[in-house]
Amino acid sequence: MIKRVLTLLILGMSFLSAADWTQWRGPTRDGKISKKAAPWPKSLSNENLKLIWSVDLAEGYSSPIVAGSKVFTVETKNKKSEIVRAFDRKTGKQIWDNDWAGSMRVPFYAAKNGSWVRSTPATDGKTLFVGGMRDILVAIDVETGKEKWRRDYPSEEKTPLPSFGFVSSPLLDNDHLYVQVGSAMRKIKKSDGKTVWQSLADERAMFGSAFSSPFRTTIQGVDQILVQTRSTLSGVLPSDGKAVWTTPVKAFRGMNI
């Protein structure tokens, strides 16, 4: 069985301040640390790194995220369920966990790389938003680990179960989330999980929801969400999901990542 390890290191000379990492690729979705953090060293070595704590994790492609005093992980447990865990940021001690049945086997050549949870969660500091492999979106209270709401798209809307699972990572934006799930790009209310709008639908049973994670930006003065589906790249308006432009992106079997 392949194990992952969650490790916390600090910089010996300039300990990073308590900057949060609240979603995939960080709070600004560009892989950059907060400007509030201490300057990053030119190189990392045993001289300026110190191991604080380390925790074994189960399988998964989901990245850990950090908010306040907690670190959150999402893992596939014993090939049968998905488990969400919260750890104390300073000590690595587990605070809570929440799990549910969530196993599935991805097809073809992808199976050898593991049928594990893929989507990275996002948090606003109060609620953790988690994408489960079987195309479910779950909201969890960060303090208690208890479920606030759940959306099961194949069950509720009869959308096809995506062959490779829920892959897209939610984008946080004030009172809403943007994510590719339920065979479409969706704007979702954080309070109850209801869909505000959906666009760029792709309901092919073999494919289902696309792999790519959305990104918000401004192009030529137009505020938009960049969305890469399995066969196109589009800019959609946050207000109503209307595509202001679309360009085809060729890929093997329409599997853009």
Summary of the structure (lengths in Angstrom):
residues: 257
radius of gyration: 18.5
end to end distance: 26.2
largest distance: 55.2
contacts: 779
relative contact order: 0.11
helix: 5%
strand: 42%
